[in-house]
Amino acid sequence: MAENTTTEVITGGAVLALALGFLLYATNATGVGSTAGSYELTASFRSVEGVTVGTDVRLAGVKVGTVTSLELNPQTFRADARFSMQEGIELPDDSAVLVSSEGLLGGTFVEILPGGSPFNLSPGDEVLDTQGAVSLISLLMKFVTGSGDEAAE
């Protein structure tokens, strides 16, 4: 009986250690909870459809940050987003931020298009040039109904 209990304790400890290791790996891989070595920027969007807290912020396809909060601004009726950026990545102050999709069935992410200004954004600054999410349904409806900008003949 004592041998059986020892085996159960060892097995339980191994399962617990494996679960803890997986949790640590998952938090490191996704960047959740890691704000050390980062600074925060804000942006205001017409639509942040598909973006949630924790969504990747990418520059040239590489994850450089994470969306940390989303709130509706009652005065402008726009979505105010805060996102953390990795320390050491300095963005020109004329950079653009847009909501992009990985494809038809892919996820949504926030993309940064760097500008050419010699002046950089400081921590806490707002990115003014933004583009919200494009609704796939509305694009399909425009295509199906044929309503759109057609050249005059």
NORZI-V210713 format. One record per residue. OMEGA is omega in degrees with one decimal (999 if undefined). D_LAST is the distance of its C-alpha to the last C-alpha in whole Angstrom. Layout:
# NORZI-V210713
omega: [OMEGA:OMEGA]
d_last: [D_LAST:D_LAST]
This chain:
# NORZI-V210713
omega: [179.9:178.6:178.9:179.5:178.4:178.1:179.2:179.7:179.1:178.7:178.2:177.9:178.9:178.3:178.9:178.4:178.0:178.5:178.6:177.3:178.1:178.9:177.9:178.4:-178.2:-179.8:176.9:-177.3:-178.2:-179.7:179.7:176.4:-179.2:177.2:177.2:179.9:179.9:174.3:-172.3:173.8:177.5:176.4:179.9:-175.2:172.0:179.8:175.3:-179.2:179.6:179.6:176.3:174.3:-177.3:178.5:-179.6:168.6:-173.4:175.0:-177.2:177.9:-178.6:179.2:-179.9:-179.0:-176.8:174.3:-177.1:176.4:175.8:179.2:174.1:177.1:-175.4:179.0:-175.7:-176.1:176.6:179.2:176.9:-178.5:172.1:176.9:178.7:179.2:177.4:176.5:178.7:176.5:-178.2:-178.3:173.6:-175.4:175.1:178.1:178.5:177.0:179.7:177.7:-177.4:178.9:179.5:-179.7:-177.9:-178.6:-176.3:179.8:-179.3:175.9:177.5:-177.1:177.3:175.0:-176.1:178.1:-177.5:-178.0:175.9:-179.3:-176.5:174.3:176.8:176.4:179.9:-179.8:177.1:173.6:-173.6:-177.8:-177.9:173.4:-178.1:-179.8:176.2:-178.4:179.3:-179.9:-179.3:176.1:178.4:179.3:177.1:179.5:-176.6:-177.3:179.0:179.0:-178.4:179.9:177.5:-179.0:177.8:-178.0:999]
d_last: [91:91:90:87:86:86:83:81:81:80:78:76:77:75:72:72:72:69:67:67:66:63:62:63:61:58:58:58:55:53:54:55:58:58:57:59:58:55:53:51:47:45:41:39:36:34:35:37:37:39:41:45:48:49:45:45:44:43:42:41:41:45:47:48:48:48:47:50:49:46:46:44:44:44:43:40:39:38:40:43:44:47:47:50:49:52:54:54:50:49:45:43:43:39:39:36:37:35:35:35:35:37:34:33:37:39:40:39:40:39:38:39:37:39:38:40:42:46:47:47:47:50:52:51:47:44:41:38:35:35:32:33:32:29:30:29:29:26:24:25:24:20:20:21:20:16:16:15:12:9:6:4:0]
